[in-house]
Amino acid sequence: MLAAIDVILIFDIVLLVYGGYTVYSAFVMKKTQTPVKWLVPEQELKKCRDARGFAEAMFLKTVIFGIVVALFGLVSFLNRIFWLIEALEYAGIVIFLAACAVYVVMLNRTRRKYF
């Protein structure tokens, strides 16, 4: 049981770091006015009609997504270490999955508009 909890704690830390990196990437994208590579592969970027418009359109969405992911990782980590509230764990998972789904939909819509 402890080994499974350790893996989940590592996953929570990975999500916290990934969320922070996502926010950082959004600010890099805003500064350079070019989509970041993890969001749009380099080969596909050549097909983009308006890279600056895409970067602007995805900036705030990416920041919010990154914050949600980082908060989920942090709250999940703290919950597993200190609180052990089962309802909080399930609510966090639902919010995290909903945020992922909404972000993917918004990303696809924005890609259709600019590519």
N, C-alpha and C positions, 0 to 999 in steps of 0.2 A: 504493500500500500504506500509506503513512504517513497519508493522509487517512482511510482506514478505521480505522486504529488510533486516531487522534484522536477520531473519533466514538465509538468504544467506550470510550475513556477518559472522555469526557464522560458517557456513559451510566453508567459506574461511579460517577462523582461524583454524578450524579443519584440513583442508588440509595443511596449513602451518606447523602445529605441526606434522601431520602424515608424511609429507615429511622429516622433521628434524629427526623424529624417524626412518624412513626408512634408512637414511644415517647413523645414529648412529648404527642401527642394522647391516648394511653392514660391518662397522668397527669391531663390536663385532664378526661377522661371520669370518672376516679375521683373527682376533687375535686368536680365539678359534679353527679355522679350522673345525667348525661344523655349519651346516645350522641352522639358527634361527627358533624358533618354529612357528612363523607366516608364514614362507615361506614353511616349511615342517613339518607337524604334527609329533609328537613323535613316534606314531605307525608306520608311514610310513618310518621314518628315519631308523628303524631297517632293512628295505628292501634295503637300499642304499648300492650299491657296493663300492662306493668311496666317502665318506662324505667330505673328504678334497678337492678332485677334484671338487665336486659340489660347495663347498663354494668358492673356487678360481674362478670357472667359472662364478658364479653369483655375485661376489663382485662388479666389475665395473658397471655391468648392474644395480644392485640395487642402487648404489650410484647415477648414472645418473638419474634413475627413481625418486629417492627421491628428487634430486635437482629440477627436472622438476615439480614435484608435489608441492614442497614448493614454488617455484617461481610462479606457477600458483595461489596458494593461496594468496601470497603476492600481486602480480599484480592485481588480481581480487579484493582483499580487498581495495587496494589503488585506483583502478579505481572507485569503488562504492562510496568511500568517497570523493575523490578529483576531478578526471578527468571526469568521466561519458562519456567515449568514447565507444559508442556502438560497433564499429568495433573491438576494442581491446578486448571487452568481448567475442565476437563471435570467434575471432582468438584464444584467450586463451582456450576457450572450445574445439575447434577443436584440438589444440595442446595437451591439456590434455587427451582427449579421444584417440588420436592417440598414445600418450606415453603409456597409459594403455594397449591398444591393442598390441602394439609392445612388451611391457614387459611381458605380459601374454604368447605371442607366444614364446619368448625367454625362459621364465621359463619352459614352457611345453617341448620344445626341449631339454633343459638341463636336465630336470627330466627324459625324455626318455633315455638319454645317460647314466645317472648315477644310475638309478633305474631299 
